Amino acid sequence: MRRLSLPKFARYQLLVHLAALIPLAWLIFDAARGNLGANPIQAVEQRTGKYALILMAASLACTPLNTVTGWRSVLRWRRPLGLYAFVYAALHFLTFLGLDYGFDVGLIWLDVAGKRFILVGAAALAILVALAFTSTGAAMKRMGRRWKQLHRWVYAAGGLVIIHYAWAVKADIRGPLAWGALIAALLALRLPPVRRWFARQRVRRRLQGR
């Protein structure tokens, strides 16, 4: 009997989905077991925000990884990783709106007026909403060149997320600075001169390997 096996690409895609969903399963498990500490709402907010940042950085890393290595298959991971980043960012925001404030618009407005990091986080989420809802093949065809222009805003979202993170933690900003440096490095690797330099290096290595 022939053994059925997934194609290599399908296996990689499965790993991407598992890696993105495991943190959510872990969070649900901890919530069910009462392992979220003395302030469970804050724990959910912090963890969903952290997972959103990690997955956004992973999505942004796909193109630079292709630039450096020439590995084209990794480009197919950008959309699922970006969509999962949006899911965790939405959960982060809904936890704030629902569990913290019970969707009380008046109370939320009073609190937001004095907290810049909330406004910045909401702006980042608004960009991610636009990107998520235009991430389909149909949207790409319909928008044409404008699709790429819109999706370059993901780096603006990344910058806003870093500012949101830094203003939220207030005192120890080493974490936000490290993530900001990573986002900046990934953006630098997308610049045309840098991409051309790496392309020349890959061609040179192939020629030397013959």
C-alpha positions in Angstrom: 0.0 0.0 0.0 1.3 3.4 -1.0 1.9 5.8 1.8 0.1 9.1 1.5 2.4 12.1 2.2 1.8 15.8 2.1 3.9 17.8 -0.4 6.7 19.7 1.2 5.0 23.1 0.6 1.8 21.8 2.2 3.8 20.6 5.2 5.4 24.0 5.6 2.0 25.7 5.4 0.7 23.3 8.1 3.6 24.2 10.4 2.9 27.9 9.8 -0.8 27.5 10.8 0.1 25.4 13.9 2.8 27.8 15.0 0.3 30.7 14.8 -2.6 28.8 16.5 -0.6 27.2 19.4 -0.3 30.5 21.3 -4.1 30.9 21.2 -4.6 27.3 22.4 -2.1 27.9 25.1 -3.8 31.1 26.2 -7.3 29.4 26.3 -5.8 26.5 28.3 -4.2 28.8 30.8 -7.5 30.8 31.1 -9.5 27.5 31.7 -7.0 26.4 34.4 -6.9 29.8 36.1 -3.2 30.3 35.3 -3.4 33.9 34.2 -2.2 35.4 37.4 -3.8 38.0 39.7 -5.0 40.2 36.7 -6.2 37.8 34.0 -7.6 40.5 31.8 -4.2 42.3 31.7 -2.5 38.9 31.0 -4.8 38.3 28.0 -4.2 41.8 26.7 -0.4 41.5 27.0 -0.2 38.0 25.6 -2.4 38.7 22.5 -0.5 42.0 21.9 2.8 40.1 22.1 1.6 37.4 19.7 0.4 40.0 17.3 3.8 41.7 17.3 5.7 38.4 16.8 3.5 37.3 13.9 3.7 40.7 12.3 7.5 40.6 12.4 7.4 37.1 11.0 5.3 38.2 8.1 7.5 41.2 7.5 10.6 38.9 7.6 9.4 36.8 4.6 10.4 39.2 1.8 13.8 40.1 3.4 14.4 36.3 3.8 13.7 35.8 0.2 16.0 38.8 -0.6 18.9 37.4 1.3 18.5 33.7 0.5 16.6 33.6 -2.8 14.1 31.2 -1.2 10.9 32.1 -3.0 8.5 29.6 -1.2 8.8 31.7 2.0 6.9 34.5 0.2 3.7 32.4 0.4 3.8 32.6 4.2 3.4 36.4 4.3 -0.4 36.5 3.9 -1.2 33.8 6.5 1.2 35.2 9.0 -0.1 38.7 8.4 -3.7 37.6 8.8 -2.9 35.8 12.1 -1.2 39.0 13.3 -4.4 40.8 12.6 -6.4 38.2 14.4 -4.3 38.5 17.6 -4.3 42.3 17.3 -8.1 42.3 17.0 -8.3 40.0 20.1 -6.0 42.3 21.9 -8.3 45.3 21.1 -11.5 43.4 21.8 -10.2 42.4 25.2 -9.6 46.0 26.0 -13.0 47.1 24.8 -15.0 44.2 26.1 -13.4 42.8 29.2 -11.9 46.0 30.5 -14.7 48.4 29.7 -17.7 46.2 28.8 -18.0 48.1 25.5 -19.1 51.2 27.3 -18.4 53.9 24.7 -18.6 56.8 27.2 -16.2 55.2 29.6 -13.8 54.2 26.8 -13.8 57.8 25.5 -13.0 59.3 28.9 -10.0 56.9 29.3 -8.7 57.2 25.7 -8.6 61.0 26.0 -5.7 60.7 28.5 -3.8 57.7 27.0 -1.9 58.3 23.8 -0.8 54.7 23.5 -4.5 53.6 23.0 -5.0 56.0 20.1 -1.7 54.9 18.5 -2.7 51.2 18.9 -6.1 51.9 17.4 -4.5 53.6 14.4 -2.2 50.5 13.9 -5.3 48.2 14.1 -7.1 50.3 11.5 -4.3 49.8 9.1 -4.3 46.1 9.8 -8.0 45.9 9.2 -7.6 47.5 5.8 -4.8 45.1 4.9 -6.7 42.1 6.1 -9.8 42.9 4.1 -7.7 43.5 0.9 -5.5 40.4 1.3 -7.5 38.2 -1.2 -6.6 37.5 -4.7 -9.7 39.2 -5.9 -8.8 42.4 -4.1 -5.3 42.2 -5.6 -6.7 42.0 -9.1 -9.3 44.7 -8.5 -6.9 47.2 -7.0 -4.0 46.6 -9.4 -1.0 48.8 -8.6 -2.8 50.4 -5.7 -2.8 47.1 -3.8 1.0 47.2 -3.4 0.8 50.9 -2.4 -1.7 50.1 0.3 0.1 47.0 1.6 3.3 49.0 2.1 1.4 50.6 5.0 2.2 47.5 7.0 5.5 49.1 8.0 3.6 52.2 9.2 1.5 49.8 11.3 4.6 48.1 12.6 6.0 51.5 13.6 2.8 52.5 15.4 2.7 49.1 17.2 6.3 49.8 18.5 5.2 53.3 19.7 2.1 51.8 21.3 4.3 49.2 23.1 6.8 51.8 24.3 4.2 54.2 25.6 2.3 51.3 27.3 5.3 50.0 29.2 6.5 53.6 30.0 9.6 52.8 32.1 11.6 49.8 30.6 11.5 50.4 26.9 14.3 47.9 26.0 11.8 45.5 24.6 10.1 48.1 22.3 13.6 49.3 21.2 14.7 45.8 20.3 11.5 45.2 18.3 11.8 48.6 16.7 15.4 47.8 15.6 14.2 44.5 14.1 11.3 46.2 12.1 13.8 48.9 10.9 16.2 46.2 9.8 13.5 44.3 7.9 12.5 47.6 6.2 16.1 48.3 5.2 16.3 44.9 3.6 13.4 45.8 1.3 15.1 48.9 -0.1 15.8 48.5 -3.9 19.6 49.1 -3.6 19.9 46.5 -0.8 17.8 44.0 -2.7 19.9 44.5 -5.9 23.1 44.0 -3.9 21.9 40.7 -2.4 20.7 39.6 -5.9 24.2 40.2 -7.3 25.7 38.2 -4.4 23.4 35.2 -5.1 24.3 35.3 -8.8 28.0 35.5 -7.9 27.8 32.5 -5.5 26.0 30.4 -8.1 28.7 31.2 -10.7 31.4 30.4 -8.2 29.7 27.1 -7.4 29.8 25.8 -11.0 
